[in-house]
Amino acid sequence: MHSRTRPFRLLGIAGVLGALLLTAGGTVAAAQPPPRPAAGPGTNHATDDPFTAPRTAWWRQGRFGLFLHFGAYSNLEGEYTRPDGTVCRNAEWIKRECRIPDEAYERQAATFNPSAFDAEAIVRAAKDAGQRYIVITAKHHDGYAMWPTKQNTWNLRDHSAFDPHRDILAELKKAADAAGIRLGFYYSIWDWHDPDFAAPETFPRYKKRMYGQLKELIDNYDPALLWFDGEWDTDHPANHWSRRDGADLQAYLHALNPRLVVNNRVGKREVVDGDFGTPEQEIPAEPVDGQLWESCMTLNDHWGFARYDSNWKSPATVLRNLLAVTSRGGNYLLNVGPDRLGRLPQPAVDRLRAAGRWLAADGRGAAVHGAGHTGLVAAPSWGAVSRQGNELYASVTSWPATGSALHLAARSPFAITAARVLGSSQQVKVTPSGDGFDLTPSGAAPDPLASVIRLTIRPPAAAPAGTGTGLTAQSWANDSFTGPPAVTTVDPTVNKSYRFDGSPDPKIPADHFSTRWTGSIQPRFDETYTFTTVSDDTVRLWIDGTLVIDNVTPHGPKADKGTVTLKAGHRHRIRIDHTEQAGEAYLKLLWSSPSQSQQIVPQRQLYAD
Ligand code: FHN
């Protein structure tokens, strides 16, 4: 079997003429250089609040995605027999963990022929599962690109036995668009194959090719999301990726496509990196401070296909995980590894379909799609509670014995005006009890996997939305608030991602500056609010003169939080002091309460006074 390589003489001509493209009329137009990202003093890279931005709405409301690990490693289906006859098992790490020599791995990749890859079947499986987005590995650590990249010949078009007229990412994009499913690409920064990756002096050449590949993916397939990986410090080969690299890449990507959603592995998984955190094979016990998050998990025990791995999670486990994640305000990205022909394993399809059937029945999908965390109640032991509008969805995985009650502890006074078991005509008695309510269903659980009681509530009273314009912001070109402020303005929100190069104003250098915000903050609920700051280097927060957050030890990107009871509609005094010494700089102010989901404090609730 041979691997195809492009006619390099054509590249030579193009090289001589520079990056020139023939337009439709045969005239020659200069290729558009990539847009230059905003940079330098006065730049704030935060363009919106991922918790509320239209840009992330599809992701936050979708809640449930399909992860696909598919690459040259899939061709081995999780097993490699060495020349000495010993058998080594691994999936997507098989080259490295089984110490397959480069030429042997390239030789096997040249036989890769996923001829049965059926994009419509894959999209249908995701849709039938109730998954609203798909993330497929465009390039994993082995460096093998699953699209016809022009940056090298180590890809499915130029180095395989696959039909050279097909493009599986284009096929998947077309099928996903037709089905209303968003498509994202996983991209590994760590690259075991690129000859320029390992040495620090050649790493810039690798980065140039990486930027070129990412621009190809964005230009040719318009992904809604980029899911980076392989950002961590490691060796074999040494990974020189830095936080500054991550900051530069984020700016570059958003200059190419401001709508793009990006995960935190674009940097180094800090709370300021990308739009969402990525806990892996685990579910955080409660909402994550300061950043959206998505739990990614395998459906069996491997990311890539392994023919011997039949340890599939049950539909009950998949649903419990999905309901737990949703109730804590997260997303669930569940992985399947297609086999060497590109097919989804039938046991995986069956389990995805079971989850989708449950979501599609009796309106239960509303407990997940568009739902999220509620602070109105304590997380129960018998299941999970999510909120959508004025409906609470009590998803019960431990149904009570007939006549016994489920207790729901309230964290703020609200009323339950109706209660209904979805998929059943049985009654639910709602009784005020202690710190909340007792819910007593009259019959048996209507569903063996999980049963949902929809509670219609009269939520705590809310003061009218504010009319604020933001806080007064004084900034100094020193990190000690010394002398008259260099700049005084009104900031609509406190949402600053200066990263390495930005600052509050073009007149203020990127290092050694300080900012003081003052004014008043107007809550809409009579509740205990949790204030979260995301800061670098230091932060102090006062509400009505009380110090609520005090972190004056210079630090890297960090979330701190404190609580204070506020009065609905009242304008509470607020002051925030932020100092930046050197390196990266951030300051974000978020709030949450039993009735208020976590967000950057919005402009209309801030007053400059
Ligand atoms: O090394 C990878 C692994 O192969 C897989 O892609 C997971 C999925 O997120 N990420 C890395 C391990 O954290």
Residues whose N, C-alpha, C, O or C-beta is under 5 A from the ligand:
A	BS01	FHN	E92 D229 C296 W303
